[in-house]
Amino acid sequence: MSVPTPHSELSHVWPIGSEIDGAGRLRIGGCDAIELAREFGTPAYIVAEDDLRARAQAFVAAFSSRNADCELLFASKAFPCTAVYRVLAEEGIGCDVASGGELVSALRGGFAPERLVLHGNAKSEAELALALREHVGTIVVDGADELERLERQLDGGKAPQRVFLRVTPNVRGETHDGISTGQADSKFGVELADAPALLDRMRGNDRLDLRGVHMHIGSQLRDLTPFRRAVEAVAGLGAFPEIDLGGGLGVAYTSDMDVPSIDDYAAAKVGAVHEHLGSDVRIIDEPGRALVANSCVTLYTVETIKRNVSTWVAVDGGMSDNMRPMLYGARYEAHVADRFGGGTPCHVVGKHCESSDVIVRDAELADPRVGDVVVTPVTGAYGFSMANNYNGIPRPPVVFCRDGDARVVVRRETHDDLFARDV
Ligand SMILES: Cc1ncc(COP(=O)(O)O)c(C=O)c1O
């Protein structure tokens, strides 16, 4: 199944089903963005539920049409929100968690424990104990120290624990250093040369059920070649019943960006497995960003406009609801939600006490005014998950929209919430 194209007046970056109505106002999931801002306040994360479902279905179809035995896992660090977990669990995919907190969130979101895969480069004794207690399906062992820690906790009376070994294939994709993980010198996984000894040790432990190797070479990759090279690199480690290929498909953040389709991504990965490992291998893939990023937009309200050397359009959020521009120099686009089009070169900035708090440098808004609702698309991945309370700003709500109905799935934080942990 392919992902349908949004309304013709809007580019491919917007959630499926988004449109600009006859009055020039943005609608997401059938809901008027200005009304949403009025009803739920700003900043707010607005999610088109149908978009989430369509992308999950597209990933499942793209992989399962090419390999008889596959499993898709939601890399939940991208959007660890209970309602998002719930939708994706309903769509029949499994879930990758990278900490004890994500593990309990995924269970709360309705994932069966056997559909969970635990990752993490520094899993604690307590996180491993929690995973074993909750009967988490699979643990991806990240290194020798962790293997020892896990072995100490294994209970001889239980069925063997399914495990993979994470390896770094020494393949670097083209992406920001902060999200590149496939190079040999990485904090994640073990080098190819060190893998055989650990795999032997895992094979020799009858309380472990070694299923294969795991790799994840990085995120926001727009060229598919490194995925193929990575499969070729790990193929030398031998034959296993399963392979976990991680995630990594890039998404279009701005209208001028092109990215491979979900179908092309699956074709490249599955094709490489068939070429180097044969067609009897169970394939696991872990999309995060490409599953959720385009499903969500953030609504802000313009608080002030200053004209000095540049025009600075300051909104009521910023680095507390979207860290990616500051962490990775990530580019977004911004629009006035009821006045699309450019005309005024400006910088869209947040309200935080940092000059780095720039959401969109060199934006073009249509005659921005104080009180306007400004929207940034493609905020579904790592917006909510990296949100913080810098400057005591309460975190935004998450609002799901579908067929013209809007419902709050995470309420806005209150000032009282800021003191919830005081003792
Ligand atoms: C182990 C693992 N799997 C999957 C993913 C998902 O990657 P992406 O969001 O690029 O699809 C990540 C992201 O960092 C990861 O660390």
The ligand as an SDF file (V2000), in Angstrom:
LIG
                    3D

 16 16  0  0  0  0  0  0  0  0999 V2000
   18.1180    0.9150   17.8060 C   0  0  0  0  0  0  0  0  0  0  0  0
   17.3180    1.8370   16.9800 C   0  0  0  0  0  0  0  0  0  0  0  0
   16.4100    1.3330   16.1540 N   0  0  0  0  0  0  0  0  0  0  0  0
   15.6300    2.1270   15.4010 C   0  0  0  0  0  0  0  0  0  0  0  0
   15.7490    3.5020   15.4570 C   0  0  0  0  0  0  0  0  0  0  0  0
   14.8310    4.3070   14.6150 C   0  0  0  0  0  0  0  0  0  0  0  0
   15.4950    5.0450   13.6690 O   0  0  0  0  0  0  0  0  0  0  0  0
   14.6690    6.0340   12.7360 P   0  0  0  0  0  0  0  0  0  0  0  0
   13.8920    6.8930   13.6480 O   0  0  0  0  0  0  0  0  0  0  0  0
   15.6920    6.7690   11.9720 O   0  0  0  0  0  0  0  0  0  0  0  0
   13.8110    5.1770   11.8760 O   0  0  0  0  0  0  0  0  0  0  0  0
   16.6920    4.0760   16.2970 C   0  0  0  0  0  0  0  0  0  0  0  0
   16.8100    5.5360   16.3500 C   0  0  0  0  0  0  0  0  0  0  0  0
   17.6800    6.1410   16.8320 O   0  0  0  0  0  0  0  0  0  0  0  0
   17.5060    3.2270   17.0790 C   0  0  0  0  0  0  0  0  0  0  0  0
   18.3980    3.7340   17.9230 O   0  0  0  0  0  0  0  0  0  0  0  0
  1  2  1  0
  2  3  1  0
  2 15  2  0
  3  4  2  0
  4  5  1  0
  5  6  1  0
  5 12  2  0
  6  7  1  0
  7  8  1  0
  8  9  2  0
  8 10  1  0
  8 11  1  0
 12 13  1  0
 12 15  1  0
 13 14  2  0
 15 16  1  0
M  END
$$$$
